[in-house]
């Protein structure tokens, strides 16, 4: 038969849930990092690392999101 087995469907669902969990984790921390980077801009001597961390997390979030859409 040409249909997918129950095991294949279960594996696909598990894979999708793993991507969703990773996307939620990255999205949450990317949001916190962006907020911290914005607050950092208003300090008398802003640091570079909060913006760099926010950039890395946002790029990772977008990459996981795009991979999930495929």
N, C-alpha and C positions, 0 to 999 in steps of 0.2 A: 504494500500500500504506500501511497505517497504522503500521508499525513505525518505530522510531527507526533512523537510519542509524548506520553505524560512526563517522562524524565526530561526530555528536551524543553518542554514548556516550563517545567519547574526550574531548570537551570537558567533559562532566559529570564524568568521572573526574578530569581535570586540575583542575577547579574544586574538587572535593572534597579533592584532595591539597593544594591551596593553602590551603584552610581548615584542614586538619589540621596543616600546617606552622605556620601562624600561631597556632593554638591551642597547639601544643607550645611555641613560642617564648614566647608570653605566659604560659603556665602555669608554665614554668621560672622566668622572671624574677619573676613574681608570688610564687612560693614563696620565692625568695631575698629579695625585698623584705619579705615578711611575717616571715621569720626575722630580718632586720635590724631591723625595727620592734619585734619582741619583745625582742631584745637591747638595743635603745635604751631601752626602758622601765626597765631596771635600771641605767642610768647615773645619776650624781648630778644632772645637768641634761639631761634628755631633750630632743631636738629634735622639731619637728613634721614636718619634711619626709619622714623615713622612713615615717611612718604615712600621710601623704598620697600618697606614691608607691605604697605597697602598696595603698591603697584604689583608686587609679586603675587599677593593673594588674589587680587582682582584678575590678573592674567590667568592664574591657575583655575579660578572659578569659571571664567569664560571658556577656557580650554575643556574643562570637564563638561560644561553645559553643551558645548558644540559636539563633543564626542557622544554625549547621550542622545542628541537629536539625530545622529546618523543611524 
